[in-house]
Amino acid sequence: MFVSDSKSEPIKPGKVFLVGGGPGNPEDLTLRAYRILTKSEVILYDALLDPSFLEIFPEDAIVHYVGKRSGAHSATQEEINDLLLSYALSGKDVVRLKGGDPFVFGRGGEELITLINHNIEYEIVPGVSSLNAGSSFAGFPLTHRGLSRQVLIMDGHTVLNEETDWEWFAKFQGTIALFMGTTSLPKIARLLLDHGSSEELPVALVENASLANCKIQICSLKEASNSYLEKRTKGPGIVYIGKVVQFLQKDKSTAFFSQISEGKNES
């Protein structure tokens, strides 16, 4: 019997790509993201992506659905981290395909820490965030001279559980974007009103931005506090609070655009 004295070479770890898939439609992928995705060996993908993404996955790729939605998590963050490590340490290149951008409420930072702690090579591939995708597909800007010169991102899950300075939020002169906050919107709206926000401040709820079944609703902050806005789809939704939402109002007039163009409504 022949016995080899040579020791097997250690497996070289693969590389992990944290890829932003955009708001949901594959057509909104960046070229860089598309190139990496179509050559991937392993794909761990999110719930916030349209099923048509599956059509561009390589046929021989190992594919795992690890989407997380409120009340219906298919995988914990720890389980996802373990999958990333397991495949990377086995020598495979892995794509972690996330809805929107990995670093805008995408828990990309948690996965990045895991990779760094285990000396796994990685690459960050930014994507179109629902922050700007929602407003763009709805048809209003996040910032506009005379209406808003700043944007505030709020997390609807935790902002109610922390020592939030609601008086400061109520006086914020810009656009508030509320992630994961469709169910908490009435309470948030009431808190803003109680601390000085205008009852007539416009609010928009945008669901499934970039997809054919995109839904857009608008109301006043007072109406929002009374649960006027409710989700109509099972897809992701983002809420916008601010004067820029006026671009969606049906009674827009030449006078309205002249006013904001000249900065007369400057906050």
MARLO-109620 format. One record per residue (C-alpha): residue number from 1; y, x, z. Coordinates in nm, 3 decimals, always signed. Layout:
BEGIN
+-----+---------+---------+---------+
!  nr !       Y !       X !       Z !
+-----+---------+---------+---------+
! NUM !       Y !       X !       Z !
...
+-----+---------+---------+---------+
***
This chain:
BEGIN
+-----+---------+---------+---------+
!  nr !       Y !       X !       Z !
+-----+---------+---------+---------+
!   1 !  +0.000 !  +0.000 !  +0.000 !
!   2 !  +0.343 !  +0.131 !  -0.096 !
!   3 !  +0.611 !  +0.132 !  +0.173 !
!   4 !  +0.974 !  +0.204 !  +0.083 !
!   5 !  +1.175 !  +0.424 !  +0.317 !
!   6 !  +1.504 !  +0.298 !  +0.179 !
!   7 !  +1.707 !  +0.055 !  +0.382 !
!   8 !  +1.840 !  -0.253 !  +0.208 !
!   9 !  +2.211 !  -0.249 !  +0.141 !
!  10 !  +2.413 !  -0.483 !  +0.364 !
!  11 !  +2.544 !  -0.791 !  +0.191 !
!  12 !  +2.909 !  -0.764 !  +0.098 !
!  13 !  +3.095 !  -1.072 !  +0.225 !
!  14 !  +3.244 !  -1.302 !  -0.034 !
!  15 !  +3.606 !  -1.407 !  -0.062 !
!  16 !  +3.753 !  -1.737 !  +0.057 !
!  17 !  +4.027 !  -1.914 !  -0.136 !
!  18 !  +4.235 !  -2.169 !  +0.055 !
!  19 !  +4.346 !  -2.383 !  -0.239 !
!  20 !  +4.604 !  -2.662 !  -0.242 !
!  21 !  +4.476 !  -2.942 !  -0.464 !
!  22 !  +4.805 !  -3.127 !  -0.483 !
!  23 !  +4.869 !  -3.497 !  -0.406 !
!  24 !  +4.545 !  -3.624 !  -0.561 !
!  25 !  +4.555 !  -3.611 !  -0.940 !
!  26 !  +4.380 !  -3.307 !  -1.098 !
!  27 !  +4.665 !  -3.286 !  -1.350 !
!  28 !  +4.889 !  -3.171 !  -1.066 !
!  29 !  +4.680 !  -2.861 !  -0.997 !
!  30 !  +4.857 !  -2.533 !  -1.057 !
!  31 !  +4.711 !  -2.313 !  -1.331 !
!  32 !  +4.612 !  -2.059 !  -1.068 !
!  33 !  +4.428 !  -2.322 !  -0.864 !
!  34 !  +4.251 !  -2.456 !  -1.172 !
!  35 !  +4.139 !  -2.108 !  -1.280 !
!  36 !  +3.995 !  -2.027 !  -0.938 !
!  37 !  +3.834 !  -2.369 !  -0.896 !
!  38 !  +3.651 !  -2.367 !  -1.230 !
!  39 !  +3.492 !  -2.029 !  -1.149 !
!  40 !  +3.395 !  -2.103 !  -0.788 !
!  41 !  +3.048 !  -2.061 !  -0.641 !
!  42 !  +3.097 !  -2.285 !  -0.338 !
!  43 !  +3.348 !  -2.569 !  -0.294 !
!  44 !  +3.437 !  -2.745 !  +0.030 !
!  45 !  +3.667 !  -3.032 !  -0.066 !
!  46 !  +3.886 !  -3.284 !  +0.113 !
!  47 !  +3.907 !  -3.664 !  +0.123 !
!  48 !  +4.260 !  -3.680 !  -0.018 !
!  49 !  +4.155 !  -3.593 !  -0.373 !
!  50 !  +4.075 !  -3.827 !  -0.663 !
!  51 !  +3.703 !  -3.847 !  -0.760 !
!  52 !  +3.793 !  -3.713 !  -1.106 !
!  53 !  +3.820 !  -3.370 !  -0.942 !
!  54 !  +3.440 !  -3.362 !  -0.945 !
!  55 !  +3.449 !  -3.344 !  -1.324 !
!  56 !  +3.609 !  -3.000 !  -1.320 !
!  57 !  +3.381 !  -2.850 !  -1.055 !
!  58 !  +3.137 !  -2.596 !  -1.208 !
!  59 !  +2.793 !  -2.754 !  -1.260 !
!  60 !  +2.617 !  -2.473 !  -1.074 !
!  61 !  +2.857 !  -2.469 !  -0.777 !
!  62 !  +2.743 !  -2.564 !  -0.427 !
!  63 !  +2.964 !  -2.858 !  -0.333 !
!  64 !  +3.030 !  -3.002 !  +0.013 !
!  65 !  +3.247 !  -3.303 !  +0.094 !
!  66 !  +3.418 !  -3.226 !  +0.426 !
!  67 !  +3.700 !  -3.478 !  +0.415 !
!  68 !  +3.874 !  -3.589 !  +0.732 !
!  69 !  +4.048 !  -3.922 !  +0.770 !
!  70 !  +4.167 !  -4.100 !  +1.080 !
!  71 !  +3.870 !  -4.264 !  +1.250 !
!  72 !  +3.623 !  -4.152 !  +0.983 !
!  73 !  +3.573 !  -3.777 !  +1.005 !
!  74 !  +3.278 !  -3.646 !  +0.806 !
!  75 !  +3.310 !  -3.294 !  +0.946 !
!  76 !  +3.493 !  -3.142 !  +1.239 !
!  77 !  +3.727 !  -2.849 !  +1.185 !
!  78 !  +3.480 !  -2.626 !  +1.370 !
!  79 !  +3.200 !  -2.731 !  +1.133 !
!  80 !  +3.420 !  -2.654 !  +0.833 !
!  81 !  +3.507 !  -2.313 !  +0.976 !
!  82 !  +3.136 !  -2.241 !  +1.027 !
!  83 !  +3.058 !  -2.336 !  +0.666 !
!  84 !  +3.332 !  -2.107 !  +0.537 !
!  85 !  +3.193 !  -1.817 !  +0.740 !
!  86 !  +2.829 !  -1.888 !  +0.659 !
!  87 !  +2.880 !  -1.889 !  +0.283 !
!  88 !  +3.125 !  -1.598 !  +0.283 !
!  89 !  +2.896 !  -1.381 !  +0.497 !
!  90 !  +2.608 !  -1.459 !  +0.260 !
!  91 !  +2.809 !  -1.296 !  -0.018 !
!  92 !  +2.945 !  -1.603 !  -0.197 !
!  93 !  +3.302 !  -1.670 !  -0.300 !
!  94 !  +3.420 !  -1.997 !  -0.146 !
!  95 !  +3.695 !  -2.240 !  -0.242 !
!  96 !  +3.833 !  -2.454 !  +0.038 !
!  97 !  +4.001 !  -2.726 !  -0.168 !
!  98 !  +4.256 !  -2.915 !  +0.039 !
!  99 !  +4.478 !  -3.209 !  -0.043 !
! 100 !  +4.844 !  -3.123 !  -0.092 !
! 101 !  +4.932 !  -2.775 !  +0.031 !
! 102 !  +4.704 !  -2.586 !  +0.274 !
! 103 !  +4.992 !  -2.504 !  +0.508 !
! 104 !  +5.166 !  -2.844 !  +0.526 !
! 105 !  +4.963 !  -3.044 !  +0.780 !
! 106 !  +4.650 !  -2.914 !  +0.607 !
! 107 !  +4.506 !  -2.710 !  +0.896 !
! 108 !  +4.509 !  -2.411 !  +0.666 !
! 109 !  +4.635 !  -2.198 !  +0.953 !
! 110 !  +4.327 !  -2.273 !  +1.162 !
! 111 !  +4.096 !  -2.171 !  +0.881 !
! 112 !  +4.304 !  -1.862 !  +0.812 !
! 113 !  +4.270 !  -1.749 !  +1.176 !
! 114 !  +3.891 !  -1.788 !  +1.150 !
! 115 !  +3.879 !  -1.572 !  +0.837 !
! 116 !  +4.103 !  -1.304 !  +0.986 !
! 117 !  +3.900 !  -1.290 !  +1.308 !
! 118 !  +3.582 !  -1.226 !  +1.107 !
! 119 !  +3.737 !  -0.982 !  +0.857 !
! 120 !  +3.675 !  -1.212 !  +0.561 !
! 121 !  +3.884 !  -1.144 !  +0.252 !
! 122 !  +4.099 !  -1.443 !  +0.160 !
! 123 !  +4.362 !  -1.568 !  -0.081 !
! 124 !  +4.612 !  -1.849 !  -0.027 !
! 125 !  +4.677 !  -2.072 !  -0.328 !
! 126 !  +4.970 !  -2.309 !  -0.264 !
! 127 !  +4.964 !  -2.664 !  -0.393 !
! 128 !  +5.207 !  -2.951 !  -0.449 !
! 129 !  +5.258 !  -3.110 !  -0.108 !
! 130 !  +5.269 !  -3.487 !  -0.063 !
! 131 !  +5.609 !  -3.417 !  +0.096 !
! 132 !  +5.779 !  -3.383 !  -0.241 !
! 133 !  +5.508 !  -3.548 !  -0.452 !
! 134 !  +5.556 !  -3.880 !  -0.274 !
! 135 !  +5.930 !  -3.894 !  -0.328 !
! 136 !  +5.908 !  -3.760 !  -0.684 !
! 137 !  +5.650 !  -4.011 !  -0.803 !
! 138 !  +5.835 !  -4.291 !  -0.624 !
! 139 !  +6.160 !  -4.191 !  -0.793 !
! 140 !  +6.400 !  -4.063 !  -0.528 !
! 141 !  +6.509 !  -3.712 !  -0.423 !
! 142 !  +6.448 !  -3.557 !  -0.084 !
! 143 !  +6.794 !  -3.403 !  -0.086 !
! 144 !  +7.107 !  -3.517 !  -0.266 !
! 145 !  +7.472 !  -3.423 !  -0.231 !
! 146 !  +7.643 !  -3.697 !  -0.039 !
! 147 !  +7.324 !  -3.838 !  +0.110 !
! 148 !  +7.098 !  -3.568 !  +0.249 !
! 149 !  +7.118 !  -3.191 !  +0.274 !
! 150 !  +6.815 !  -3.137 !  +0.497 !
! 151 !  +6.460 !  -3.260 !  +0.543 !
! 152 !  +6.271 !  -3.311 !  +0.870 !
! 153 !  +5.890 !  -3.333 !  +0.870 !
! 154 !  +5.734 !  -3.532 !  +1.154 !
! 155 !  +5.370 !  -3.572 !  +1.254 !
! 156 !  +5.303 !  -3.936 !  +1.333 !
! 157 !  +4.991 !  -3.855 !  +1.534 !
! 158 !  +5.147 !  -3.632 !  +1.799 !
! 159 !  +5.522 !  -3.698 !  +1.795 !
! 160 !  +5.470 !  -3.995 !  +2.029 !
! 161 !  +5.267 !  -3.790 !  +2.274 !
! 162 !  +5.510 !  -3.502 !  +2.317 !
! 163 !  +5.846 !  -3.459 !  +2.487 !
! 164 !  +6.034 !  -3.561 !  +2.176 !
! 165 !  +6.413 !  -3.554 !  +2.173 !
! 166 !  +6.456 !  -3.897 !  +2.014 !
! 167 !  +6.832 !  -3.889 !  +2.052 !
! 168 !  +6.840 !  -3.577 !  +1.834 !
! 169 !  +6.606 !  -3.738 !  +1.580 !
! 170 !  +6.817 !  -4.055 !  +1.571 !
! 171 !  +7.127 !  -3.849 !  +1.486 !
! 172 !  +6.951 !  -3.642 !  +1.219 !
! 173 !  +7.164 !  -3.647 !  +0.904 !
! 174 !  +6.906 !  -3.607 !  +0.630 !
! 175 !  +6.565 !  -3.728 !  +0.517 !
! 176 !  +6.280 !  -3.775 !  +0.763 !
! 177 !  +5.930 !  -3.745 !  +0.615 !
! 178 !  +5.658 !  -3.892 !  +0.835 !
! 179 !  +5.306 !  -3.761 !  +0.777 !
! 180 !  +5.003 !  -3.949 !  +0.914 !
! 181 !  +5.238 !  -4.206 !  +1.059 !
! 182 !  +5.182 !  -4.540 !  +0.888 !
! 183 !  +5.027 !  -4.697 !  +1.198 !
! 184 !  +5.279 !  -4.543 !  +1.438 !
! 185 !  +5.583 !  -4.626 !  +1.220 !
! 186 !  +5.685 !  -4.945 !  +1.408 !
! 187 !  +5.702 !  -4.761 !  +1.740 !
! 188 !  +5.880 !  -4.462 !  +1.587 !
! 189 !  +6.131 !  -4.693 !  +1.417 !
! 190 !  +6.200 !  -4.871 !  +1.748 !
! 191 !  +6.256 !  -4.539 !  +1.925 !
! 192 !  +6.501 !  -4.429 !  +1.656 !
! 193 !  +6.688 !  -4.759 !  +1.683 !
! 194 !  +6.696 !  -4.740 !  +2.063 !
! 195 !  +6.858 !  -4.397 !  +2.039 !
! 196 !  +7.127 !  -4.481 !  +1.785 !
! 197 !  +6.987 !  -4.493 !  +1.430 !
! 198 !  +7.132 !  -4.757 !  +1.198 !
! 199 !  +6.932 !  -5.079 !  +1.157 !
! 200 !  +7.003 !  -5.067 !  +0.783 !
! 201 !  +6.871 !  -4.714 !  +0.730 !
! 202 !  +6.628 !  -4.746 !  +0.437 !
! 203 !  +6.258 !  -4.668 !  +0.476 !
! 204 !  +5.994 !  -4.615 !  +0.206 !
! 205 !  +5.615 !  -4.607 !  +0.227 !
! 206 !  +5.446 !  -4.429 !  -0.065 !
! 207 !  +5.067 !  -4.449 !  -0.100 !
! 208 !  +4.843 !  -4.257 !  -0.342 !
! 209 !  +5.126 !  -4.055 !  -0.493 !
! 210 !  +5.041 !  -3.928 !  -0.845 !
! 211 !  +4.754 !  -4.176 !  -0.894 !
! 212 !  +4.741 !  -4.492 !  -1.107 !
! 213 !  +4.712 !  -4.707 !  -0.794 !
! 214 !  +5.027 !  -4.565 !  -0.634 !
! 215 !  +5.202 !  -4.824 !  -0.416 !
! 216 !  +5.567 !  -4.813 !  -0.308 !
! 217 !  +5.730 !  -5.035 !  -0.047 !
! 218 !  +6.082 !  -5.023 !  +0.095 !
! 219 !  +6.259 !  -5.193 !  +0.385 !
! 220 !  +6.521 !  -5.129 !  +0.653 !
! 221 !  +6.454 !  -4.938 !  +0.973 !
! 222 !  +6.488 !  -5.265 !  +1.167 !
! 223 !  +6.225 !  -5.428 !  +0.945 !
! 224 !  +6.000 !  -5.124 !  +0.986 !
! 225 !  +6.023 !  -5.161 !  +1.364 !
! 226 !  +5.887 !  -5.514 !  +1.321 !
! 227 !  +5.579 !  -5.392 !  +1.126 !
! 228 !  +5.720 !  -5.498 !  +0.787 !
! 229 !  +5.550 !  -5.205 !  +0.612 !
! 230 !  +5.171 !  -5.202 !  +0.612 !
! 231 !  +4.934 !  -4.993 !  +0.403 !
! 232 !  +4.789 !  -5.173 !  +0.103 !
! 233 !  +4.536 !  -4.909 !  +0.000 !
! 234 !  +4.277 !  -4.685 !  +0.166 !
! 235 !  +4.446 !  -4.374 !  +0.028 !
! 236 !  +4.695 !  -4.142 !  +0.199 !
! 237 !  +5.046 !  -4.264 !  +0.268 !
! 238 !  +5.370 !  -4.092 !  +0.358 !
! 239 !  +5.682 !  -4.252 !  +0.504 !
! 240 !  +6.041 !  -4.153 !  +0.421 !
! 241 !  +6.340 !  -4.252 !  +0.632 !
! 242 !  +6.690 !  -4.182 !  +0.504 !
! 243 !  +6.972 !  -4.273 !  +0.270 !
! 244 !  +6.801 !  -4.116 !  -0.033 !
! 245 !  +6.562 !  -4.412 !  -0.037 !
! 246 !  +6.860 !  -4.613 !  -0.171 !
! 247 !  +6.762 !  -4.479 !  -0.514 !
! 248 !  +6.473 !  -4.729 !  -0.504 !
! 249 !  +6.684 !  -5.034 !  -0.428 !
! 250 !  +6.702 !  -5.286 !  -0.711 !
! 251 !  +7.075 !  -5.349 !  -0.670 !
! 252 !  +7.177 !  -4.993 !  -0.761 !
! 253 !  +7.506 !  -4.991 !  -0.946 !
! 254 !  +7.736 !  -4.750 !  -1.125 !
! 255 !  +7.955 !  -4.759 !  -0.814 !
! 256 !  +7.663 !  -4.644 !  -0.598 !
! 257 !  +7.594 !  -4.341 !  -0.817 !
! 258 !  +7.963 !  -4.260 !  -0.850 !
! 259 !  +8.002 !  -4.265 !  -0.472 !
! 260 !  +7.718 !  -4.029 !  -0.394 !
! 261 !  +7.795 !  -3.801 !  -0.690 !
! 262 !  +8.146 !  -3.750 !  -0.559 !
! 263 !  +8.020 !  -3.685 !  -0.206 !
! 264 !  +8.209 !  -3.980 !  -0.056 !
! 265 !  +7.907 !  -4.077 !  +0.149 !
! 266 !  +7.867 !  -3.726 !  +0.285 !
! 267 !  +7.711 !  -3.716 !  +0.631 !
+-----+---------+---------+---------+
***
